[in-house]
Amino acid sequence: MPARCSVLAVLSGLALARGAVPSSASLAVDFESHLATQDLTWEWTNTSSQRPSLWWDSGFVGNGLLGAYLFEPDPHDHWRIELSRMDVYDDRYSGKNHTGNFVYDTPRLPIGYLRVGLGSGMASASMRISLFRGELTANVSLRSGCSASLTLLANAAFDQHDVMAMSTVWDTAACGPANPLAVQLVAEVAESTWAPRNPDYVPNPPAQVSRVAPPSPAPEQAALVVSVQPHLRGTAHCTALLTVPSAGREDAFVAISPVVSSPREAQFQASTAAARASGAGMAAIRAANAAWWAAFWPRGAFVTTDATWVSSFWAAQWYKFASASRQGRGVMMDLQGPWFVPGTPWPDVHLDMNVQMQHYAPLSANRLDLFQPFLDTFAAAQRAGRLSLNAPAAWHSSAFAVAAAPTGASGLQLIETCYWDHGPNCTTSPPSITGNLLWVAHLAERHFAVSLNRTSAESVLFPLLSAALNFYRFFQLPGPTQPDGRTHLPTTFSPEFPYRGPDTNYDLQLYRWGLLRILQLADAGVGRPSPEERSQWEARLADLAPYPVGPDGLMIAEGVPLNVSHRHFSHLMAVWPLRTMNFSDADGDLALATRSVDHWAGMKGALTGFCRPAMSQMSAQFGRRAAAISNITFLLSDWIKPNTFYSEGANGPCTETPYAAAYALQAAMLSSWNGTQRVFAGVDDGLLPGAAFYGLRGEGAFLVSARRVSNKTRFVAVLSEAGSGLVVEADMPEPWAAQSNATTPVTLERLHPVGPAMLPRYRVHGLPAWSSVVLFPSDDPVSAGDVAIGPAPGCPADFNFWGMKPGGDVPVTLAACGNGSQPGPDQQFRMVPLPAPDGDSSADGTFELRFLGGSPAQEPLCLGTLACGTTDGTGAVLVSCAAAAAARAAPGCKGSPCAAANTAWAWSPSPFANRLRLPYASRQQGQDMCLDVPGAIGPAVDLYSCDNHVGQYLNQEWTFNSSTGAVVSQITRPGWQGTCLTAHG
């Protein structure tokens, strides 16, 4: 092992008094003005082909339990505001209608909706989510000439009034005295969305909707409508709509009760909550909500980049997460969050990936309060014994606690049922999926790693992890019984893979991680296990079988290779998120890990959007910066919906994927594991220029800030909350120096670089708790301005990128998504010859063109065809606008099909993202095609069917031959990613 280098710097807080170098980073963000550029916005008319007509187009609000989303369904004669409460589940725990299958007994239930009439009919409308204020505003102009505005919020100050509130304002002179956006409460059938699959299913009784007298302190003119929904068990929940009219205005307050003992109690709770809110008044509710959101934004981490559309997506996720998960609620997000989608195939909690992937993001974003409902939910289930019920009854007699999570999905109680891949007697046991609770425990362990909160570790993490490990001792195959003397696991399933086998890597990798980590926790004084229990863990770890490996890398299980495309990364847990493989070993684990990931990513057929955040993080660990970012941008451009939600199928919201993308972006900026803070390890400056962050939370209870300048890290600032050991890795020019506000000397020690990237790596000595240090190149000291993190300038044309904008024939110039005004070598394109009208290709030369933002002498780019005067009209190229205009004006081109299209193309509606579409006579005659620019690959433009995403149908993907201009079939590129083209101008 190479010797460690000597100390390079000894600096203390004394230098700060001289004003030489700042000792901490600062946050320089005017959140009100900044977030105004990030807000989601919509514009549409009564003739628009692109309107917010589905849930994934909608504007939404939430307060961690209540939520609503507004959209304009067919036939576009009203707006619909779908209402939700996250803990309203059915409760058929026993009785004649109990099936033993949670999808019929205890699924999430729809609440109902508000129908907002559009009077004489909508002429035009707009909508905006104010991230800073936490409210949605929709404006409409009716055909009669009347204009009205609607503001909707879910009160974030729920401890005062736990309601949703809406205010409608209109011009009485143009609209008359009556509300032109009249609101009606509509009940939905409170039944399982799986009801049509079971002819024996008995629905709950119908809801009773009635107008009743408002209780005090509602205003005298108030009107109250309640929808009381009885349950078969005799319980009920209720939705109350209380409206307060005045001249040119109507305020509305919506309260939804939990499931309570009787219909009468449900009506009392909902009516009382609505009445109390109306007594406080809309102005007070709005002010309290706005105050909570204004205080929320500066409390967590801040991430920024010149790729404005990416920064905007990230900001939207924290509006969304805070709308769906709040400390004190005691309810963690399911797959819906507070935005139930009627007809969803999964009205439940999924524990084989979804719940876990949802909850990594708040840990590194320094939003530990938003993570708390996850801990609260599993701690409550563990204390109540519900997790133990998932294991076979015979195992409960153990001296040690035993617990397991459901094999795939469950109701809010987290109890296994006769659904999915259950084991014998509808339990979690072989041959079902058995590792899910260990994955849950990994989240709890990450919480401890980044917070060093020993109270939480003692009360939640250690009991959960030890019980999950003890579960395995009942079905593991001990070494003495096996030919090789190693402990093996019997046949189980790896999540979502069609074939099962013994020693699944999903189980083995989680089991090995759990045993390693619980022993480390015990060494740190957490949990204090008995000598017997500790001895068993040590023996099991020492004897545990190795991971099954084949020619293509990690297998699904022993004898079960990855031989079909598989969207889940369940066999790669040791690569990520567990990170128990040694990526510092270039000849060992790293080679195995990269081979395994490349094989998985190369089998594209079943890959979906939720794979991409995992691919991003794995790529960053391997030093593949471009792949780390392009996996994120591909997900955003091709899969994420206009309102930043994600869906598998038409009605299948999967809230985890956008949150996982936000986490992957955070991890590209700060990847913290195995005791090292890896700064910008996954940032490719060409794809994510101008990256900076403030206050990302790292392992060891560190808050880290940093900035990229000229493709290098400019500085790294660290605030230590606990005084633990600090190691930083970054591509910052050496040698490094340090400035600290500690009262004792802080020293730097240069360590030997490790891992694929071999970046500079330093240990910081002497940084006590609640002290900070700034690291910077010793020959280029930083100033206070350098370490002040504010919003990147970005691309103003991409402000308010998310939402939905008018479609139609809008000419555009082109710039690479995510590259802003900073071109890189991968944005240079040598275009094929543009044929002269007579077919003589020698009449024009080739064009060396860059995206907009290169040299001032370069021209804007246009999309043109190769068709004029030739027999091959199937090509499309990026060409000089001047050359395209000249070709269009040539005699042989006038009146030809390409003449009108040769100067510019236009945005056209797409359910996935705004993209340029061009009519294209492909091998499927007349199908529109899309252009993608794969920035990570280089000078190529890929052409593929707009209706089939990249990676889904290979026979409909095409690429240009850079020398002939011919369209050829897609070539296989492991890890290939596209990015989108965005409009500028």
URRA-V653642 format. One record per residue. N is the residue number from 1. SS is DSSP state (alpha for helix, beta for strand, coil for the rest). PSI is psi in radians with two decimals (* if undefined). Layout:
# URRA-V653642
n = <N;N>
ss = <SS;SS>
psi = <PSI;PSI>
This chain:
# URRA-V653642
n = <1;2;3;4;5;6;7;8;9;10;11;12;13;14;15;16;17;18;19;20;21;22;23;24;25;26;27;28;29;30;31;32;33;34;35;36;37;38;39;40;41;42;43;44;45;46;47;48;49;50;51;52;53;54;55;56;57;58;59;60;61;62;63;64;65;66;67;68;69;70;71;72;73;74;75;76;77;78;79;80;81;82;83;84;85;86;87;88;89;90;91;92;93;94;95;96;97;98;99;100;101;102;103;104;105;106;107;108;109;110;111;112;113;114;115;116;117;118;119;120;121;122;123;124;125;126;127;128;129;130;131;132;133;134;135;136;137;138;139;140;141;142;143;144;145;146;147;148;149;150;151;152;153;154;155;156;157;158;159;160;161;162;163;164;165;166;167;168;169;170;171;172;173;174;175;176;177;178;179;180;181;182;183;184;185;186;187;188;189;190;191;192;193;194;195;196;197;198;199;200;201;202;203;204;205;206;207;208;209;210;211;212;213;214;215;216;217;218;219;220;221;222;223;224;225;226;227;228;229;230;231;232;233;234;235;236;237;238;239;240;241;242;243;244;245;246;247;248;249;250;251;252;253;254;255;256;257;258;259;260;261;262;263;264;265;266;267;268;269;270;271;272;273;274;275;276;277;278;279;280;281;282;283;284;285;286;287;288;289;290;291;292;293;294;295;296;297;298;299;300;301;302;303;304;305;306;307;308;309;310;311;312;313;314;315;316;317;318;319;320;321;322;323;324;325;326;327;328;329;330;331;332;333;334;335;336;337;338;339;340;341;342;343;344;345;346;347;348;349;350;351;352;353;354;355;356;357;358;359;360;361;362;363;364;365;366;367;368;369;370;371;372;373;374;375;376;377;378;379;380;381;382;383;384;385;386;387;388;389;390;391;392;393;394;395;396;397;398;399;400;401;402;403;404;405;406;407;408;409;410;411;412;413;414;415;416;417;418;419;420;421;422;423;424;425;426;427;428;429;430;431;432;433;434;435;436;437;438;439;440;441;442;443;444;445;446;447;448;449;450;451;452;453;454;455;456;457;458;459;460;461;462;463;464;465;466;467;468;469;470;471;472;473;474;475;476;477;478;479;480;481;482;483;484;485;486;487;488;489;490;491;492;493;494;495;496;497;498;499;500;501;502;503;504;505;506;507;508;509;510;511;512;513;514;515;516;517;518;519;520;521;522;523;524;525;526;527;528;529;530;531;532;533;534;535;536;537;538;539;540;541;542;543;544;545;546;547;548;549;550;551;552;553;554;555;556;557;558;559;560;561;562;563;564;565;566;567;568;569;570;571;572;573;574;575;576;577;578;579;580;581;582;583;584;585;586;587;588;589;590;591;592;593;594;595;596;597;598;599;600;601;602;603;604;605;606;607;608;609;610;611;612;613;614;615;616;617;618;619;620;621;622;623;624;625;626;627;628;629;630;631;632;633;634;635;636;637;638;639;640;641;642;643;644;645;646;647;648;649;650;651;652;653;654;655;656;657;658;659;660;661;662;663;664;665;666;667;668;669;670;671;672;673;674;675;676;677;678;679;680;681;682;683;684;685;686;687;688;689;690;691;692;693;694;695;696;697;698;699;700;701;702;703;704;705;706;707;708;709;710;711;712;713;714;715;716;717;718;719;720;721;722;723;724;725;726;727;728;729;730;731;732;733;734;735;736;737;738;739;740;741;742;743;744;745;746;747;748;749;750;751;752;753;754;755;756;757;758;759;760;761;762;763;764;765;766;767;768;769;770;771;772;773;774;775;776;777;778;779;780;781;782;783;784;785;786;787;788;789;790;791;792;793;794;795;796;797;798;799;800;801;802;803;804;805;806;807;808;809;810;811;812;813;814;815;816;817;818;819;820;821;822;823;824;825;826;827;828;829;830;831;832;833;834;835;836;837;838;839;840;841;842;843;844;845;846;847;848;849;850;851;852;853;854;855;856;857;858;859;860;861;862;863;864;865;866;867;868;869;870;871;872;873;874;875;876;877;878;879;880;881;882;883;884;885;886;887;888;889;890;891;892;893;894;895;896;897;898;899;900;901;902;903;904;905;906;907;908;909;910;911;912;913;914;915;916;917;918;919;920;921;922;923;924;925;926;927;928;929;930;931;932;933;934;935;936;937;938;939;940;941;942;943;944;945;946;947;948;949;950;951;952;953;954;955;956;957;958;959;960;961;962;963;964;965;966;967;968;969;970;971;972;973;974;975;976;977;978;979;980;981;982;983;984;985>
ss = <coil;coil;coil;coil;coil;coil;beta;beta;beta;beta;beta;coil;alpha;alpha;alpha;alpha;alpha;alpha;coil;coil;coil;coil;coil;coil;coil;beta;beta;coil;coil;coil;alpha;alpha;alpha;alpha;alpha;alpha;coil;coil;coil;beta;beta;beta;beta;beta;beta;coil;coil;coil;coil;coil;coil;coil;coil;coil;alpha;alpha;alpha;coil;beta;beta;beta;beta;coil;coil;coil;beta;beta;beta;beta;beta;beta;coil;coil;coil;coil;coil;coil;beta;beta;beta;beta;beta;beta;beta;beta;coil;coil;coil;beta;coil;coil;coil;coil;coil;coil;coil;coil;coil;coil;coil;coil;alpha;alpha;alpha;alpha;coil;coil;beta;coil;coil;coil;beta;beta;beta;beta;beta;beta;coil;coil;coil;coil;beta;beta;beta;beta;beta;beta;beta;beta;beta;coil;coil;coil;coil;beta;beta;beta;beta;beta;beta;beta;beta;coil;coil;coil;coil;beta;beta;beta;beta;beta;beta;beta;beta;coil;coil;coil;coil;coil;coil;coil;coil;coil;beta;beta;beta;beta;beta;beta;beta;coil;alpha;alpha;alpha;alpha;coil;coil;coil;coil;coil;coil;coil;beta;beta;beta;beta;beta;coil;coil;coil;coil;coil;coil;coil;alpha;alpha;alpha;coil;coil;coil;coil;coil;coil;coil;coil;coil;coil;beta;beta;beta;beta;beta;coil;coil;coil;coil;coil;coil;coil;coil;coil;coil;beta;beta;beta;beta;beta;beta;beta;beta;coil;coil;coil;coil;coil;beta;beta;beta;beta;beta;beta;beta;beta;beta;beta;beta;coil;coil;beta;beta;beta;beta;beta;beta;beta;beta;coil;coil;coil;beta;coil;coil;alpha;alpha;alpha;alpha;alpha;alpha;alpha;alpha;alpha;alpha;alpha;alpha;alpha;alpha;alpha;alpha;alpha;alpha;coil;alpha;alpha;alpha;alpha;alpha;alpha;alpha;alpha;alpha;alpha;alpha;alpha;alpha;alpha;alpha;alpha;alpha;alpha;coil;coil;beta;beta;beta;coil;coil;coil;alpha;alpha;alpha;alpha;alpha;alpha;alpha;alpha;alpha;alpha;alpha;alpha;alpha;alpha;alpha;alpha;alpha;coil;coil;coil;coil;coil;coil;coil;coil;coil;coil;coil;coil;coil;coil;coil;coil;coil;coil;coil;coil;coil;coil;coil;coil;beta;beta;coil;coil;coil;alpha;alpha;alpha;alpha;alpha;coil;coil;alpha;alpha;alpha;alpha;coil;coil;coil;alpha;alpha;alpha;alpha;alpha;alpha;alpha;alpha;alpha;alpha;alpha;alpha;alpha;alpha;alpha;alpha;coil;coil;alpha;alpha;alpha;alpha;coil;coil;coil;alpha;alpha;alpha;alpha;alpha;coil;coil;coil;coil;coil;coil;coil;coil;coil;coil;coil;beta;beta;coil;coil;coil;coil;coil;coil;coil;coil;coil;coil;coil;coil;beta;alpha;alpha;alpha;beta;coil;coil;coil;coil;coil;coil;coil;coil;alpha;alpha;alpha;alpha;alpha;alpha;alpha;alpha;alpha;alpha;alpha;alpha;alpha;alpha;alpha;alpha;coil;coil;alpha;alpha;alpha;alpha;alpha;alpha;alpha;alpha;alpha;alpha;alpha;alpha;alpha;alpha;alpha;alpha;alpha;alpha;alpha;coil;coil;coil;beta;beta;coil;alpha;alpha;alpha;coil;coil;coil;coil;coil;beta;beta;beta;coil;coil;beta;coil;coil;coil;coil;coil;coil;coil;coil;beta;coil;coil;coil;alpha;alpha;alpha;alpha;alpha;alpha;alpha;alpha;alpha;alpha;alpha;alpha;alpha;alpha;alpha;alpha;alpha;alpha;alpha;coil;coil;coil;coil;coil;coil;coil;alpha;alpha;alpha;alpha;alpha;alpha;alpha;alpha;alpha;alpha;alpha;alpha;alpha;beta;coil;coil;coil;coil;beta;beta;coil;coil;beta;beta;coil;coil;beta;coil;coil;beta;coil;coil;coil;coil;coil;coil;coil;coil;coil;alpha;alpha;alpha;coil;coil;coil;coil;coil;coil;coil;coil;coil;coil;coil;coil;coil;coil;coil;coil;alpha;alpha;alpha;alpha;alpha;alpha;alpha;alpha;alpha;alpha;alpha;alpha;alpha;alpha;coil;coil;coil;coil;coil;coil;coil;coil;alpha;alpha;alpha;alpha;alpha;alpha;alpha;alpha;alpha;alpha;alpha;coil;coil;coil;alpha;alpha;alpha;alpha;alpha;alpha;alpha;alpha;alpha;alpha;alpha;alpha;alpha;alpha;coil;coil;coil;coil;coil;coil;coil;coil;beta;coil;coil;coil;coil;coil;beta;coil;coil;alpha;alpha;alpha;alpha;alpha;alpha;alpha;alpha;alpha;alpha;alpha;alpha;alpha;alpha;beta;beta;beta;beta;coil;coil;beta;beta;beta;beta;coil;coil;coil;coil;coil;coil;coil;coil;coil;coil;coil;coil;beta;beta;beta;beta;beta;beta;beta;coil;coil;coil;beta;beta;beta;beta;beta;beta;beta;beta;coil;coil;beta;beta;beta;beta;beta;beta;beta;beta;beta;coil;coil;coil;coil;coil;beta;beta;beta;beta;coil;coil;coil;coil;coil;coil;beta;beta;beta;beta;beta;coil;coil;coil;coil;coil;beta;beta;beta;beta;beta;beta;coil;coil;coil;coil;coil;coil;coil;coil;coil;beta;beta;beta;beta;beta;coil;coil;coil;coil;coil;beta;beta;beta;beta;beta;beta;beta;coil;coil;coil;coil;coil;coil;coil;coil;coil;coil;beta;beta;coil;coil;coil;coil;coil;coil;alpha;alpha;alpha;coil;coil;coil;coil;beta;beta;coil;coil;coil;coil;coil;coil;beta;coil;beta;beta;beta;beta;coil;coil;coil;coil;coil;coil;coil;coil;alpha;alpha;alpha;beta;beta;beta;beta;coil;coil;coil;coil;coil;coil;coil;coil;coil;alpha;alpha;alpha;coil;coil;coil;beta;beta;beta;beta;coil;coil;coil;coil;coil;coil;coil;coil;coil;coil;beta;beta;beta;beta;beta;coil;coil;coil;coil;coil;coil;coil;coil;coil;coil;beta;beta;beta;beta;beta;alpha;alpha;alpha;alpha;alpha;alpha;alpha;alpha;alpha;coil;alpha;alpha;alpha;coil;coil;coil;coil;coil;coil;coil;coil;coil;coil;coil;coil;beta;beta;beta;coil;coil;coil;coil;coil;coil;beta;beta;beta;beta;coil;coil;coil;coil;coil;coil;coil;coil;coil;coil;beta;beta;beta;beta;beta;coil;coil;coil;coil;coil;coil;coil;coil;beta;beta;beta;beta;coil;coil;coil;coil;coil;coil;coil;coil;alpha;alpha;alpha;beta;beta;beta;beta;coil;coil;coil;coil;coil;coil;beta;beta;beta;coil;coil;coil;coil;coil;coil;coil;coil;coil;beta;coil;beta;beta;beta;beta;coil>
psi = <2.27;2.59;2.59;2.55;2.83;2.95;2.34;-0.50;2.48;1.83;2.62;3.09;-0.16;-0.55;-0.43;-0.58;-0.45;-0.09;0.36;-1.00;2.36;2.66;0.06;2.74;2.81;2.72;2.06;1.25;2.14;1.65;-0.57;-0.83;-0.67;-0.86;-0.39;-0.48;-0.17;-0.21;2.57;2.30;2.62;2.57;2.35;2.88;3.08;-0.13;0.00;2.38;-0.26;1.91;2.83;1.32;-0.08;2.93;-0.56;-0.03;-0.11;2.85;2.57;2.70;2.81;2.81;0.53;-0.11;-0.86;2.59;2.83;2.67;2.49;2.28;3.03;1.58;2.85;2.50;0.53;0.57;0.06;2.90;2.60;2.24;1.75;2.30;2.58;2.65;2.19;-0.43;0.20;1.67;2.72;2.82;0.85;1.31;-0.33;3.00;3.09;-0.40;0.13;2.19;-0.29;0.08;2.04;-0.49;-0.30;-0.51;-0.79;0.85;2.89;2.47;2.50;2.66;-0.78;-3.03;2.88;2.25;2.04;1.93;2.67;0.55;-2.08;-0.01;2.52;2.33;-0.82;2.76;2.78;2.81;2.59;2.33;2.04;1.84;-0.65;-0.68;-0.25;0.76;2.80;2.31;2.30;2.27;2.50;2.45;2.16;2.81;-0.40;-0.17;-0.08;2.43;2.49;2.78;2.41;2.27;2.28;2.40;2.76;2.01;1.93;-0.44;1.06;-0.34;-0.33;-0.95;1.96;1.35;2.90;2.50;2.53;2.41;2.26;2.28;2.42;2.86;1.90;-0.51;-0.67;-0.46;-0.36;3.11;-0.47;2.59;2.02;-0.25;1.03;2.38;2.35;2.34;2.16;2.23;2.59;2.68;2.14;1.34;2.88;2.46;-0.17;0.01;-0.72;-0.30;-0.18;1.82;-0.29;-0.01;2.36;2.02;2.84;2.75;2.71;2.65;2.60;1.92;2.20;2.74;2.25;2.89;2.28;2.40;2.89;2.54;0.64;2.54;2.75;-0.63;0.04;2.64;2.48;2.22;2.35;2.55;1.82;2.12;1.81;2.63;2.71;-0.49;-0.16;-0.18;-3.09;2.84;2.85;2.51;2.29;2.31;1.99;2.14;2.51;1.77;2.66;-3.14;2.03;0.33;2.54;2.16;2.51;2.49;2.24;2.20;2.47;2.16;2.79;3.12;2.06;-3.06;-0.44;2.80;-0.65;-0.76;-0.68;-0.78;-0.69;-0.81;-0.80;-0.78;-0.73;-0.75;-0.76;-0.72;-0.74;-0.69;-0.72;-0.55;-0.64;-0.61;2.67;-0.68;-0.73;-0.73;-0.78;-0.72;-0.74;-0.71;-0.80;-0.65;-0.70;-0.81;-0.65;-0.62;-0.44;-0.80;-0.77;-0.20;-0.42;-2.94;2.83;2.28;2.39;2.72;2.76;-0.23;1.41;-0.68;-0.51;-0.78;-0.71;-0.70;-0.80;-0.79;-0.70;-0.56;-0.55;-0.49;-0.78;-0.80;-0.75;-0.39;-0.31;-0.27;2.01;2.37;2.42;-0.20;-0.59;0.14;2.12;2.80;2.43;-2.80;-0.27;-0.55;-2.77;0.57;1.28;2.38;1.91;2.39;0.04;2.44;-0.15;1.39;1.12;-2.98;2.12;2.24;0.20;0.15;-0.82;-0.93;-0.72;-0.82;-0.47;-0.60;0.10;-0.64;-0.81;-0.35;-0.88;-0.33;0.11;0.74;0.97;-0.51;-0.59;-0.35;-0.37;-0.68;-0.55;-0.88;-0.76;-0.72;-0.82;-0.57;-0.74;-0.73;-0.64;-0.79;-0.63;-0.11;0.13;-0.60;-0.55;-0.56;-0.37;-0.38;2.69;2.54;-0.59;-0.37;-0.15;-0.23;-0.05;2.64;-0.35;2.57;2.50;2.34;2.67;2.72;2.76;2.71;-0.54;-1.08;2.81;3.09;-3.04;-0.32;-0.18;0.68;2.29;2.50;-3.08;1.11;2.57;-2.45;0.89;2.76;-2.97;2.46;0.56;0.81;2.96;1.84;2.80;2.48;0.55;-2.97;2.13;-0.11;0.06;-0.64;-0.54;-0.61;-0.70;-0.77;-0.55;-0.66;-0.77;-0.64;-0.69;-0.63;-0.78;-0.70;-0.67;-0.24;-0.46;0.65;1.72;-0.53;-0.83;-0.69;-0.70;-0.67;-0.44;-1.02;-0.97;-0.82;-0.67;-0.82;-0.76;-0.71;-0.66;-0.66;-0.69;-0.48;-0.67;-0.45;-0.30;-0.31;-0.06;2.74;1.74;2.63;-0.80;-0.34;-0.05;2.56;-0.61;0.02;0.10;2.65;2.21;2.97;2.51;-3.13;2.20;3.05;2.53;2.30;2.22;-0.02;2.45;-0.32;2.50;2.93;3.04;2.79;0.91;2.44;-0.52;-0.86;-0.84;-0.73;-0.72;-0.71;-0.81;-0.79;-0.81;-0.74;-0.75;-0.81;-0.64;-0.53;-0.66;-0.71;-0.74;-0.69;-0.54;0.09;0.26;2.20;-0.65;1.13;2.79;2.72;-0.65;-0.78;-0.78;-0.72;-0.69;-0.74;-0.77;-0.73;-0.73;-0.72;-0.75;-0.57;-0.07;2.40;2.65;2.91;2.41;2.22;2.42;-3.00;-0.53;0.12;-2.63;2.30;2.98;-0.82;3.03;2.13;0.06;1.63;2.85;1.59;0.06;2.69;2.42;2.00;-0.37;2.58;0.54;-0.46;-0.01;0.37;-0.59;-0.44;-0.93;2.36;-0.09;-0.60;0.81;0.00;2.71;1.69;-0.05;-0.22;1.74;-0.41;0.02;-1.84;-0.62;-0.79;-0.73;-0.75;-0.81;-0.69;-0.70;-0.78;-0.72;-0.67;-0.78;-0.86;-0.45;-0.27;1.51;-0.35;-0.75;0.02;2.42;-3.02;-0.62;-0.22;-0.52;-0.72;-0.65;-0.76;-0.68;-0.85;-0.68;-0.73;-0.73;-0.67;-0.50;0.02;0.27;1.42;-0.78;-0.72;-0.63;-0.77;-0.72;-0.46;-0.64;-0.85;-0.57;-0.76;-0.80;-0.68;-0.51;-0.29;-0.64;2.41;2.96;-0.56;0.27;0.18;3.05;2.54;2.51;1.80;3.09;-0.65;0.52;1.23;2.32;1.61;-0.31;-0.54;-0.82;-0.68;-0.69;-0.59;-0.71;-0.70;-0.71;-0.67;-0.75;-0.71;-0.52;-0.56;-0.77;1.96;2.00;1.93;2.74;0.66;0.17;2.38;1.83;1.92;2.18;0.59;-0.40;0.30;2.09;2.07;-0.44;-0.59;-0.39;1.23;2.76;0.53;2.45;2.73;2.74;2.20;0.48;2.48;2.23;2.89;2.35;0.14;0.87;2.48;2.09;2.45;2.60;2.90;2.54;2.38;2.24;0.82;0.35;2.75;2.18;-0.72;2.85;2.19;2.41;2.25;2.16;2.14;-0.37;-0.10;0.42;2.97;2.38;2.16;2.28;2.37;2.23;2.62;1.15;2.37;2.40;2.85;2.80;2.71;2.95;2.56;2.21;2.70;0.14;2.63;-0.12;2.79;2.44;2.24;2.71;2.45;2.12;2.22;2.81;2.28;2.54;2.92;3.08;-0.64;-0.41;0.91;2.77;2.47;2.22;2.52;2.37;2.11;2.48;0.31;1.86;3.01;2.49;0.55;2.81;2.82;2.52;2.19;2.42;2.84;2.30;-0.48;0.16;1.25;2.65;2.76;3.04;-0.63;-0.61;-0.67;0.13;1.95;2.03;3.13;2.40;2.60;-0.72;-2.83;1.86;-0.51;-0.33;0.14;2.53;0.76;-0.71;2.74;-2.43;2.20;2.90;2.43;-2.87;-2.96;1.41;1.92;2.53;2.68;3.01;2.51;2.62;2.29;2.29;-0.13;-0.16;-2.26;0.33;1.60;2.65;3.06;-0.47;-0.02;0.30;2.38;2.18;1.99;2.67;2.85;2.46;1.95;2.50;2.81;-0.54;0.14;0.02;1.76;-0.19;-0.17;-0.42;2.55;-2.99;2.78;2.17;1.90;2.56;2.93;2.78;2.33;0.01;-2.47;2.46;-0.41;-0.22;2.61;2.73;2.75;2.60;2.77;2.22;2.91;2.88;0.10;-0.56;2.05;0.14;2.90;-0.33;1.73;0.37;0.03;2.89;2.39;2.82;2.17;2.88;2.30;-0.64;-0.74;-0.67;-0.70;-0.69;-0.73;-0.67;-0.60;-0.21;2.54;-0.72;-0.17;-0.32;2.33;-0.06;2.87;-0.46;-0.15;-0.80;-0.35;-0.04;-0.26;-0.66;2.70;3.11;2.74;2.53;2.59;2.49;2.43;-0.17;-0.70;2.75;2.19;2.75;2.25;2.51;2.35;2.29;2.17;1.47;-2.97;-0.29;1.75;2.22;0.04;2.35;2.55;2.79;2.73;2.33;2.51;1.89;1.52;-0.50;-0.23;-0.72;-2.61;1.44;2.61;2.21;2.40;2.24;2.91;2.28;-0.46;-0.06;2.03;2.74;2.35;-0.14;-0.77;1.67;-0.52;-0.04;0.35;2.49;2.81;2.73;2.41;2.11;-0.19;-0.56;-0.35;-0.04;2.61;2.14;2.91;2.73;2.28;2.64;2.19;1.93;2.27;0.20;2.37;2.59;2.79;3.00;2.98;2.40;2.70;2.37;1.81;*>
